[in-house]
């Protein structure tokens, strides 16, 4: 935890976060945890996400900065506080897989924070909206800079030589940033205020299976947060599998599939394909040709983004549904191969990285089913009976989807 040298309540509005605050991460996936602001060192705290293009683009520069200024007492800490997944375990596993694949030689620490504590401690009080956002803590424990990482090449030398803290230019830029952030937060605050009571209604509606009330809450949430993958997936599931309104649900699912592929996001594609190939769901009312066409498209994109020959991907996220697609299209050996790969990945993953027990059990049951049941997929694309055992009833978004 980075030590606080001054109470936040004593920091004026014009000097928001001038003193370094705490780091309260749920875990550190790479590097040594940053436990305190050591005197005489400079810290760069970077908020990032794997779905954020500019964040990914900035990682290479952070690697360079860490190498260049390590001997000057500079330490970089990345904070993944905006990962998109249905559960914290899935977000952590997906982030770990991405880091292994994309930056295997990362030379700085990466923290994981799904609960949003770091946003409350750093982003919100500094009126920072959007990522990537970089915070630079100087040798005296003061926050010397908040802004986009592309500015660091110019800012960091001034922080190191002490001129940044007294610069009129720095003060003017900081005031401009705070004013802009305040405007953007005022625009976003009604959405945040709206979502909290919606979640308070959604959770009991899901538990009591009041699908109409749950749908109403989800649609309100999407009006405020239209690009939130959890609500997008739940919207499709409620319409298609709970309410069974194909006329309303299919357009929602089609758009989710298109957006997932356009984003090239395995998380989004995993959410989409689960609506199409889950052994516990009834697809008797689905248009078979379209279901298999969407399944083919999603499966190919998922396997291209997270290939079977790689060992780094969080394969339990999507491989179960992809395997079901192949099983139902007559490719049993391929289905078995994918489930085995998911089980191999799960076996190597730390127990805390995913809900291992339930996922492993479902995967083993599917594997046994694929090996023992004859295929009944017909040339006219009529969907066969699902043979894998049923999974538990879906839980509320705060538990899992």
ABEGO torsion letter per residue (X at the ends): XBBBABBAAABBAAABGABBBBBBBAEBABEBBBABBBBGBBBBBBBBBAABAAAAAAAAAAAAAAAAAAAAGBBBBBBBAABBBABAAAAAAAAAAAAAAABAABABBBBBBAAGAAAAAAAAAAGBBEOBBBBBBBAAGBBABBEBAAAAAAAAAAAAAGAAAABAAAAAAAAAAAAAAAAAAAAAAAAAAAAAAAAAAAAAAAAAGBAAAAAAAAAAAAAABAABAAAAAAAAAAAAAAAGBAAAAAAAAAAAAAAAAAAGBAAAAAAAAAAABBAABBAAABBAAAAAAAAAAAAAAAAAABBAABAABBAAAAAAAAAAAAAAAGBAAAAAAAAAAAAAAAAABBAAABBAAAAAAAAAAAAAAAAABBBABBAAGBBBBBABBBBBBBBBAAABX
